[in-house]
Amino acid sequence: MTGQSSRSIRVRIAHTSLQCLKEERGSALVLVMFIVLILTILGLSVLSATVGGAQRTETRKNDVQSLHLAEKTLDEAVAYITSSLNKKIESNIDISQAELDQSIKNFLIALPTTLPDTLSAGLKTSTDLANATGKISGITYAVEGTIGTGTLVKYIVTINSEAEVNGVKRNLKQRVFIDTFPDFLKYTIGSEKNLTINGAPLIIGNIYAGDILIISDKAEYTYKKKFHTLVSSPFEIDGEAHVQSLDKLIYREEGKSELKASEITKETSMTGKIPQDKVEIRNRRTFVEVNVEGSFVDKVAEAIGTGADRTTIRNKLAEGKLASYLAGMNLYNFDAIDQVGLIKPILRDDSPEAQKDYKEEMREYTKKLNTIKHPTKSVIYNGNLDLDGSDDFPGVLYSEEDKNSTSSRKWLIVDGNLIVDNYGNEKPVQIRANILVTGKVEIRGNVQIDSTMFVFKEPSTINGIPEHTTLVEDATLQGLDGKELVLISRGPILINRLAAFSNTPTQLDAFFYTDSDADLYGVGSIFSLSGGFFAKGNLTINAVRGTAIGKDNNIVIDSNSNLIRFKAAYNDQIFEDQKAGLPRVKTVNISVEDMQLE
């Protein structure tokens, strides 16, 4: 019974299993279809992602291309404006500064505020991209300063660009600043060629080198006709260095190989070097030069006023007949004085007739002196003018209003040499005047000054060396009423101290500019310059620190005192103080802000 029962159970189990197999028939098909569905969904997802990625990539590509096209549009607009304005300056060298400012304004007015397909000025951007357009969508401008008032005028132009590539649009905005300020007045120390700083001066403000900037710890000087060198440190600058490239900023340190700024690493000692974040690349092609000859002619024309002929002025300067030309014009806004006629009368005898003549001559003489001492018009002085601090020639004082007059500009024009010399006299010569000098300028002694001065004379060559047409010798230049001197010379400038080895700095409240090379020394001499010095040619500064004593054939420097013998600090009031007298320039100054996405 037991055996039959077990077999019966196995039969039932087998029968049940067979029945289950029959019931699961077709499930494999369902499973396969389910797997196919999953794979289809995955495939579609991958395909969708691929297509979407491609679309996003294409959109991103169009977005980047439209952004670049909008940037290109702005760049071309700035280039067009710069080129057009520079052509205006080049073709209008004989117009006044006010006329130049008005010409710039008229040019900006002529640029339409919206520039679509009707654009004819050349501001529509060309592109090789398909389905792409780039254009200026708007130009507006504002003016800072008032044209014709003697103030410096700046134009702020806002340019909007629009670019579209395959339906993707980008809009950018950029502000452009335009002025005709001479760039040399924006630097404490600078040169349009090579600037070499040897030793240990202190410079507060920015410096500029139009070619190579060399920083060396070894000062060079000549004493008693012998050449010497002296290592002195530290060189200090509180400001930026504007150079052409890092390869053109070179450091020379005693006992070490020459080092370019581009070769500086984290391990390099920065003692005596300019921090890399204070080095700016400034392309010399954007540097706004001063035109000394053109500016001189411009200022003479300002003094003449209506009817000035710049071509004639230029010719008379070349002939050496400027004074006779101006005096012969009988201008109501001019006073003319001839040195030959400016002779102090002498009482010949005690007779009534002689005394009467003497009094009459003295009245006329005093009148002429007052015309020089307290002028109210432009003055043309024919001959050499010597301001010696005496009662007769204590200085020249225009009123503040007359010096910075907006109409009928007032200039003291010296057709000859100007000598300011009261050496040894504690009472300073006082000068408040804008001055044009056709000859040389020499300044000595104590002077209080508020002036823009142009020195027109070209240097003669003596034994192969150009003469110094401007000499500042044993002079203390203090700003009159907080102002300063701006002296612009076609020839070389010499700043010198005959009383060498003084340890009290000579104060010079002045900006100097020369069309030539220049060398400045703070070795035996000691200077404190509040303003700046700029050379169109090469500029070399040699300076040491410490008290100085001349012994035998050399200068002995006691470096323990750490006395700064050459200090130059920038004066940012120059544009406001000397606004009426500042020179004209050859090109416009264009600076731009970063582009802004709209």
C-alpha positions in Angstrom: 0.0 0.0 0.0 2.7 2.3 0.8 4.5 1.7 -2.5 1.4 2.3 -4.5 0.7 5.5 -2.6 4.2 6.9 -3.3 3.9 6.1 -7.0 0.4 7.8 -7.1 1.9 10.9 -5.5 4.8 11.1 -8.1 2.3 10.7 -10.9 0.2 13.6 -9.6 3.2 15.8 -9.2 4.3 15.1 -12.8 0.9 15.7 -14.0 0.7 19.0 -12.2 4.1 20.1 -13.6 3.0 19.2 -17.1 -0.1 21.1 -16.6 1.9 24.2 -15.4 4.1 24.0 -18.4 1.1 24.0 -20.7 -0.3 27.1 -18.8 3.1 29.1 -19.2 3.3 28.5 -23.0 3.8 32.1 -24.8 5.4 33.9 -21.8 8.8 34.0 -23.6 7.1 36.1 -26.4 5.9 38.6 -23.8 9.4 38.8 -22.2 11.0 39.4 -25.6 8.4 42.1 -26.5 9.1 43.8 -23.1 12.8 43.8 -23.7 12.3 45.2 -27.2 10.1 47.9 -25.8 12.8 48.8 -23.2 15.5 48.9 -25.9 13.2 51.0 -28.2 12.7 53.5 -25.4 16.4 53.6 -24.6 17.2 54.1 -28.3 14.7 56.9 -28.7 16.1 58.5 -25.6 19.6 58.3 -27.0 18.4 59.6 -30.3 16.5 62.4 -28.7 19.5 63.3 -26.6 21.8 63.2 -29.6 19.5 65.4 -31.6 18.9 67.7 -28.7 22.7 67.9 -28.1 23.3 68.7 -31.7 20.6 71.4 -31.6 22.1 72.8 -28.4 25.5 72.7 -29.9 24.3 74.5 -33.0 22.5 77.0 -30.9 25.6 77.5 -28.7 27.7 77.9 -31.8 25.3 80.5 -33.2 25.3 82.2 -29.8 29.1 82.4 -29.7 29.3 83.5 -33.3 26.6 86.2 -32.8 28.5 87.4 -29.7 31.8 87.6 -31.7 30.0 89.4 -34.5 28.6 91.9 -32.1 32.1 92.5 -30.7 33.5 92.8 -34.2 30.8 95.4 -35.0 31.8 97.5 -32.0 35.5 97.2 -32.8 35.0 98.4 -36.3 32.8 101.3 -35.1 35.6 102.4 -32.7 38.2 102.0 -35.5 36.1 104.0 -37.9 35.5 106.8 -35.4 39.2 106.9 -34.5 40.4 107.0 -38.1 37.9 109.6 -39.1 38.7 112.0 -36.3 42.5 111.6 -36.7 42.1 112.5 -40.4 40.2 115.6 -39.3 43.0 116.7 -37.0 45.7 115.9 -39.7 43.8 117.9 -42.3 43.1 120.9 -40.0 46.4 121.6 -38.3 45.8 125.3 -38.6 42.4 125.5 -36.8 42.1 126.5 -33.2 41.5 124.2 -30.4 37.9 125.5 -30.1 37.3 124.9 -33.8 38.8 121.4 -33.4 36.5 120.6 -30.5 33.5 121.8 -32.5 34.6 119.7 -35.5 34.7 116.6 -33.3 31.2 117.4 -32.0 29.9 118.0 -35.6 31.3 114.6 -36.6 29.5 112.9 -33.7 26.3 114.7 -34.5 26.5 113.4 -38.1 26.5 109.8 -36.9 22.9 108.8 -36.8 21.4 107.4 -33.6 20.2 104.3 -35.5 22.3 102.8 -38.3 20.3 100.2 -40.2 20.6 99.4 -44.0 20.8 103.1 -44.9 24.2 103.3 -43.4 26.7 104.9 -45.7 29.5 105.8 -43.2 31.1 102.3 -43.2 29.9 101.1 -39.8 28.0 98.0 -41.0 30.0 94.9 -40.3 30.8 92.5 -43.1 30.9 88.7 -42.4 31.4 85.5 -44.3 28.9 83.7 -42.0 25.7 82.4 -43.7 22.4 83.9 -42.4 24.3 86.4 -40.3 24.1 90.2 -39.9 25.9 92.7 -37.7 25.2 96.3 -37.3 25.3 99.4 -35.1 21.9 99.7 -33.6 22.5 103.1 -31.9 25.1 105.8 -31.1 24.6 108.5 -28.6 27.2 111.0 -27.1 27.6 113.4 -24.3 30.1 116.3 -23.8 32.0 117.1 -20.6 33.2 120.7 -20.7 32.2 123.6 -22.7 33.6 124.3 -26.2 35.3 127.6 -26.6 35.7 128.4 -22.9 39.2 127.3 -22.4 38.3 124.2 -20.5 39.3 120.7 -21.7 36.5 118.9 -23.5 35.8 115.2 -23.3 33.3 113.3 -25.4 31.6 110.1 -24.1 30.2 108.1 -27.0 27.9 105.1 -26.2 27.7 102.5 -29.0 25.1 99.7 -29.2 25.6 96.8 -31.6 23.3 94.0 -32.7 24.3 90.7 -34.3 22.2 87.8 -35.5 23.4 84.4 -36.6 20.7 81.8 -37.7 18.1 83.5 -35.6 20.2 83.9 -32.5 20.6 87.6 -31.5 23.2 89.3 -29.3 23.2 92.9 -28.2 26.3 94.6 -26.8 27.0 98.1 -25.5 30.3 100.0 -25.1 31.3 103.4 -23.9 34.1 105.2 -25.8 35.9 108.3 -24.3 37.4 110.8 -26.8 39.6 113.8 -25.9 42.5 115.7 -27.2 44.5 116.0 -24.0 48.2 115.6 -24.5 49.2 112.3 -23.0 52.5 113.5 -21.5 50.6 115.4 -18.9 49.2 112.1 -17.6 52.5 110.7 -16.5 55.0 111.7 -13.8 58.0 110.5 -15.8 58.0 109.3 -19.5 59.6 109.1 -22.9 58.3 108.4 -26.3 61.5 106.4 -26.9 63.7 104.7 -24.2 63.2 105.5 -20.5 66.2 104.5 -18.3 66.0 104.8 -14.5 69.3 104.3 -12.8 69.7 104.1 -9.1 67.2 105.0 -6.4 64.7 107.7 -7.3 61.3 107.9 -5.7 58.5 108.2 -8.3 54.9 108.8 -7.3 52.5 108.3 -10.2 52.6 106.5 -13.5 55.6 106.2 -15.9 55.6 105.6 -19.7 58.1 104.1 -22.1 57.4 104.3 -25.9 60.1 101.7 -26.6 62.2 100.2 -23.8 62.0 100.7 -20.1 65.3 99.9 -18.2 65.5 99.7 -14.4 69.0 99.6 -13.1 70.4 99.8 -9.6 73.6 101.5 -10.8 73.6 105.3 -11.2 75.9 106.9 -13.7 77.3 110.4 -13.5 80.3 112.6 -14.5 82.2 114.5 -11.9 85.2 116.7 -12.7 85.1 115.3 -16.3 85.4 111.7 -15.0 82.8 109.1 -15.5 81.6 107.2 -12.4 79.0 104.6 -11.4 77.5 104.0 -8.0 75.1 101.2 -6.9 72.2 102.7 -4.9 68.9 101.3 -3.8 66.0 101.0 -3.5 64.2 102.2 -6.6 60.6 103.0 -5.6 57.5 103.7 -7.6 54.0 104.2 -6.3 52.0 103.9 -9.5 51.9 101.9 -12.8 54.5 101.4 -15.5 53.0 101.6 -19.0 55.2 99.7 -21.4 55.1 98.2 -24.9 55.5 94.6 -23.8 56.9 92.6 -20.9 59.9 91.9 -23.1 60.6 95.6 -23.2 60.8 96.0 -19.4 64.3 95.2 -18.5 65.9 94.9 -15.0 69.7 95.3 -14.5 71.1 94.4 -11.1 74.8 94.5 -10.2 76.3 91.0 -10.3 73.3 89.4 -12.0 72.2 88.8 -15.6 69.8 91.1 -17.3 66.2 90.1 -16.6 63.1 90.8 -18.7 59.8 91.2 -16.9 58.5 88.3 -19.1 61.1 86.0 -17.4 59.9 86.7 -13.8 58.7 83.7 -11.9 57.3 83.1 -8.4 60.8 82.5 -7.2 62.2 85.8 -8.5 63.0 88.4 -5.9 60.9 91.6 -6.6 63.2 93.9 -4.7 63.8 96.9 -6.9 61.3 95.7 -9.4 57.8 96.8 -10.4 55.0 94.4 -9.3 53.7 92.6 -12.3 50.1 93.7 -11.6 51.4 97.3 -11.8 52.7 96.8 -15.3 50.3 97.8 -18.1 50.7 97.3 -21.8 50.1 100.6 -23.6 50.6 100.5 -27.4 52.5 103.6 -28.5 50.2 103.9 -31.5 47.5 105.0 -29.2 49.8 107.6 -27.5 48.6 111.2 -28.1 51.6 113.3 -29.0 51.9 117.0 -28.6 52.6 119.2 -31.6 54.9 121.9 -30.2 55.2 124.0 -33.4 51.5 123.7 -34.2 50.6 124.5 -30.6 52.8 127.6 -30.6 51.2 128.9 -33.8 47.8 128.0 -32.3 48.4 130.2 -29.2 49.7 133.2 -31.3 46.5 132.9 -33.3 44.4 132.8 -30.1 46.1 136.1 -29.0 45.4 137.7 -32.3 41.7 136.6 -32.4 39.5 137.0 -35.4 41.5 137.3 -38.7 44.5 135.3 -37.5 46.3 133.6 -40.4 48.3 130.6 -39.2 50.3 130.3 -42.4 51.5 133.8 -42.1 52.3 133.3 -38.4 54.3 130.3 -39.3 56.2 132.2 -42.0 57.0 135.2 -39.7 58.3 132.8 -37.0 60.6 131.3 -39.6 61.8 134.7 -40.7 62.3 135.9 -37.1 59.8 138.8 -37.6 56.9 137.8 -35.4 57.0 140.9 -33.2 57.1 143.4 -36.1 54.3 141.5 -37.8 52.0 141.6 -34.8 52.9 145.2 -33.9 52.1 146.2 -37.4 48.6 144.8 -37.2 47.4 147.5 -34.9 45.2 145.1 -33.0 43.0 146.6 -30.2 43.6 143.5 -28.0 47.4 143.9 -28.1 50.0 146.1 -26.4 53.4 146.2 -28.1 56.7 147.1 -26.4 60.1 147.3 -27.9 63.2 146.6 -25.8 65.1 149.4 -27.6 62.6 151.9 -26.4 62.4 150.6 -22.8 65.4 152.6 -21.4 65.0 154.3 -18.0 65.2 158.1 -18.4 68.1 160.0 -16.9 67.8 163.6 -15.6 70.3 165.5 -17.7 70.5 168.7 -15.6 68.4 170.8 -13.1 66.9 173.1 -15.7 63.1 173.4 -15.8 63.0 172.1 -19.3 65.1 169.0 -18.4 63.0 168.3 -15.4 59.8 168.6 -17.5 61.2 166.2 -20.1 62.4 163.8 -17.4 58.9 163.7 -15.8 57.3 163.1 -19.2 59.8 160.4 -20.1 59.3 158.7 -16.7 55.5 158.7 -17.1 55.9 156.9 -20.4 58.5 154.6 -19.0 56.4 153.7 -16.0 53.4 153.1 -18.3 55.4 150.6 -20.3 56.6 148.9 -17.2 53.1 148.6 -15.9 52.0 147.1 -19.2 54.6 144.3 -18.5 54.1 144.0 -14.8 50.2 144.1 -14.8 49.0 143.5 -18.3 45.4 143.5 -19.2 45.8 142.6 -22.9 48.1 140.3 -24.8 51.6 141.8 -25.0 54.1 141.5 -27.7 57.6 142.2 -26.4 60.3 142.7 -29.1 63.7 141.8 -27.7 65.1 140.0 -24.7 63.0 140.3 -21.5 64.9 140.1 -18.2 62.8 139.7 -15.1 65.3 140.3 -12.3 63.1 140.9 -9.3 63.9 144.6 -9.1 61.3 147.3 -8.7 61.3 147.8 -12.4 61.0 144.1 -13.4 59.5 142.2 -10.4 57.5 139.9 -12.5 54.4 139.6 -14.7 50.9 139.3 -13.1 47.8 138.9 -15.2 44.6 138.7 -13.2 43.3 135.1 -12.7 40.4 136.0 -15.0 42.6 137.4 -17.8 45.1 134.5 -17.6 42.3 132.0 -18.2 40.1 134.2 -20.3 37.7 132.5 -22.7 37.6 135.1 -25.3 40.5 137.0 -26.8 43.1 134.8 -25.0 45.8 136.8 -23.4 49.4 135.8 -24.0 52.8 137.4 -23.2 54.7 136.9 -26.4 58.5 137.5 -26.1 60.1 137.7 -29.5 63.6 137.0 -28.1 65.0 135.4 -24.9 63.2 135.3 -21.5 65.6 135.5 -18.6 64.1 135.1 -15.1 67.0 135.7 -12.7 66.8 137.0 -9.1 69.5 134.6 -7.8 70.4 135.5 -4.2 67.2 137.6 -3.7 64.9 136.2 -1.1 61.9 138.1 -2.6 60.5 135.9 -5.4 59.8 136.9 -8.9 56.0 136.4 -9.3 54.6 135.2 -12.7 51.0 134.6 -13.5 50.9 134.6 -17.3 50.8 132.3 -20.3 54.0 133.0 -22.2 55.3 132.3 -25.7 59.0 132.7 -26.2 60.6 132.5 -29.6 64.1 132.4 -28.2 65.7 130.7 -25.1 64.4 130.6 -21.5 66.6 130.8 -18.4 65.2 130.6 -14.9 67.3 131.2 -11.7 66.6 132.0 -8.2 63.3 132.0 -6.3 60.2 132.1 -8.5 56.5 131.8 -7.7 54.7 130.9 -10.9 51.4 130.0 -12.5 52.1 129.6 -16.2 52.0 127.6 -19.4 55.1 128.5 -21.3 56.2 127.5 -24.8 59.8 127.7 -25.9 60.0 127.8 -29.7 63.7 128.0 -30.4 65.2 125.1 -32.2 68.6 124.1 -30.7 71.9 124.9 -32.4 74.5 122.2 -32.4 77.7 123.0 -30.5 80.5 120.5 -31.0 78.0 118.0 -32.0 75.8 118.6 -28.9 72.5 120.3 -29.1 72.4 123.4 -26.9 70.0 123.6 -24.0 67.2 126.1 -25.1 65.7 125.9 -21.6 67.9 126.2 -18.5 66.5 125.9 -15.0 69.6 126.6 -12.8 69.7 126.9 -9.0 66.0 127.7 -9.2 63.2 127.2 -6.8 59.8 127.0 -8.6 56.9 127.4 -6.3 53.4 127.3 -7.5 51.8 130.8 -7.3 48.5 130.4 -5.4 48.8 126.7 -5.5 49.3 126.5 -9.3 52.3 125.4 -11.2 54.4 125.8 -14.4 54.0 123.8 -17.6 57.0 124.4 -19.7 57.1 122.9 -23.3 60.4 123.2 -25.1 61.4 122.3 -28.7 65.0 122.0 -27.6 66.8 120.2 -24.7 66.0 121.2 -21.1 68.8 121.3 -18.4 67.8 121.3 -14.7 71.0 122.0 -12.8 72.3 123.1 -9.4 75.6 125.0 -9.3 75.5 124.8 -5.5 76.0 121.1 -5.5 76.0 118.7 -2.5 73.2 120.5 -0.8 71.0 118.2 1.3 67.9 120.4 1.1 65.7 119.5 -1.9 65.0 122.1 -4.5 61.3 122.5 -5.0 60.0 122.4 -8.5 56.2 122.7 -9.0 56.3 122.1 -12.7 55.7 119.9 -15.7 58.5 119.8 -18.3 58.3 118.6 -21.8 61.1 118.5 -24.4 61.1 117.5 -28.1 64.6 116.3 -27.5 66.5 113.8 -25.3 67.0 114.6 -21.6 69.1 113.6 -18.6 68.1 114.2 -15.0 70.4 113.8 -12.0 69.9 113.4 -8.3 73.5 112.6 -7.3 75.3 115.8 -6.3 72.1 117.7 -6.9 68.8 117.1 -5.0 65.4 117.7 -6.4 61.7 117.4 -5.4 59.5 117.6 -8.5 55.8 118.1 -8.1 54.5 117.6 -11.6 56.4 115.6 -14.2 59.1 115.4 -16.9 58.5 114.0 -20.3 60.8 113.7 -23.3 60.0 113.0 -27.0 63.5 111.5 -27.2 65.3 109.3 -24.7 65.0 110.1 -21.0 67.6 109.0 -18.5 67.3 109.5 -14.7 70.3 108.9 -12.4 69.8 109.2 -8.7 71.2 107.9 -5.4 70.2 108.0 -1.8 72.2 109.6 1.0 74.0 112.8 1.9 76.5 113.9 -0.7 80.0 115.4 -0.4 82.5 116.3 -3.1 85.9 115.0 -2.4 89.0 114.9 -4.7 87.7 113.4 -8.0 84.5 111.8 -6.8 81.3 112.3 -5.0 81.1 110.5 -1.6 77.6 109.4 -0.7 76.7 108.5 2.9 73.9 106.0 2.2 73.1 105.6 6.0 71.0 108.7 5.9 68.8 107.3 3.1 68.1 110.8 1.9 66.1 110.8 -1.3 68.0 112.9 -3.8 65.4 112.7 -6.6 61.7 112.6 -6.0 59.0 113.1 -8.6 55.3 113.2 -7.6 52.4 113.6 -10.0 50.1 116.7 -9.7 46.6 115.8 -10.9 45.4 119.5 -10.9 47.3 120.4 -14.0 44.4 120.2 -16.4 42.2 122.5 -14.3 45.0 124.9 -13.4 46.4 125.4 -16.9 43.3 124.8 -19.0 43.6 127.8 -21.2 47.3 127.3 -22.2 47.6 123.6 -22.8 48.9 122.5 -26.2 47.1 121.0 -29.1 47.7 117.4 -30.2 48.3 115.4 -33.4 45.7 112.6 -32.7 42.6 112.0 -30.6 42.9 110.0 -27.5 40.5 107.1 -27.6 39.9 104.9 -24.6 37.1 102.3 -24.2 35.3 100.6 -21.3 34.7 96.8 -21.3 31.8 95.7 -23.5 28.5 95.1 -21.7 26.0 92.4 -22.7 22.4 93.6 -23.0 
